[in-house]
Amino acid sequence: MTAYTKTSALMARGCEFLGTETAILCGAMSWVSERNLVSAISNAGGFGVIACGAMTPELLDTEIAATKALTSKPFGVNLITMHPMLFDLIDVCAKHGVTHVVLAGGIPPKGSVEAIKANGAKVICFAPTLALGKKLLRSGADALVIEGSEAGGHIGPVSTSVLAQEILPSLAADNLVFVAGGIGRGEAIAGYLEMGAAGVQLGTRFACASESIAHEAFKKAFFRASARDAVASVQVDPRLPVIPVRALKNKGTEEFTAKQIEVARLLDAGEVDMGEAQLKIEHFWAGALRRAVIDGDVESGSIMAGQSVGMVGKEEPVAEIIAALMAESEAALTNRGAVAA
Ligand SMILES: Cc1cc2nc3c(=O)[nH]c(=O)nc-3n(C[C@H](O)[C@H](O)[C@H](O)COP(=O)(O)O)c2cc1C
């Protein structure tokens, strides 16, 4: 690999932790982050992460084995904390000697961090606030991801730039913090590394790589879209808290509004409780994302995408994307040096 001296120096801690050449993670994307994309990312010097999503332990078992057949480099597995079989999924990761488990979708349930670490794996958690980040580190998380609202998929309310300013100065010197959300080019990577990040996580920029199995229609929708097309879903009923999802605007966006009204009615009628209501909403997303990614239904499916989608213009091999990001970061850091001199 070309020498990216300044960027590599700033990424050194992250690379050591991940066991990679670059501290660039491709965040898990349900249906997209399967064996092909994950192995391609890891083979190209990044860190691929399998999206377990709603998979059963049997399906995850198959996916990990298939990924291992395609790469000898390290990769991670992203598990959703509310998965009813979380602990069985952790066992599957242990069986395969998965080195890094990412816990997404909320505060890790009691015993889950310990169970992963007992198997010798590292745990990466999402930190939505500084206070929760500190708590997660105290509870045993080995690294944190902070993800701003520019990201694709389920999002929090605060932008990446603000989260980075709130969290990096306090935690990044002594802990490993990876920054995600809205990163489309290497100049932004350079900026977050200079603020103390150990590395970065991107999703949108990799979703349409040549190695991604996403349907051609899904990829075309990405290539056509600009930042303003990637909108956050709106909560319709104040009693039904719905985690917003950022996706490209289409008929599916409207159907989601209708779905929320339908679920709120069931809640009113006492036919479902709050937990069931929220699960119905999550199932809606999982189904809609599958329709877009796998079946290519970009009308009513959910084309989850971050605001950096405007910087995704064509299908490129993962290795080229990573090389471009590293070169852009290196040029930015070199130019800063020139100004200082
Ligand atoms: C299509 C799509 C699906 C995603 N699915 C998941 C998921 O299943 N689990 C998860 O933790 N994050 C998911 N994400 C978030 C990504 O892992 C990553 O953190 C995010 O894309 C980074 O921000 P960016 O999109 O601005 O690059 C998804 C993102 C996209 C675009």
The ligand as an ORCA input file, in Angstrom:
! r2SCAN-3c Opt
* xyz 0 1
  C     -28.247      1.113      4.238
  C     -27.749      1.281      5.651
  C     -28.045      0.296      6.596
  C     -27.539      0.398      7.907
  N     -27.803     -0.603      8.812
  C     -27.223     -0.570     10.050
  C     -27.375     -1.662     10.949
  O     -28.006     -2.666     10.636
  N     -26.763     -1.583     12.167
  C     -26.011     -0.488     12.532
  O     -25.469     -0.460     13.649
  N     -25.861      0.566     11.685
  C     -26.428      0.537     10.455
  N     -26.206      1.581      9.579
  C     -25.256      2.674      9.962
  C     -23.838      2.354      9.447
  O     -23.287      1.242     10.115
  C     -22.851      3.525      9.650
  O     -22.620      3.765     11.021
  C     -23.347      4.811      9.010
  O     -23.747      4.528      7.691
  C     -22.231      5.849      9.025
  O     -22.658      7.079      8.541
  P     -22.653      7.466      6.963
  O     -23.812      6.752      6.384
  O     -22.838      8.927      6.988
  O     -21.334      7.024      6.396
  C     -26.734      1.514      8.265
  C     -26.469      2.509      7.311
  C     -26.941      2.414      6.025
  C     -26.604      3.482      5.004
*
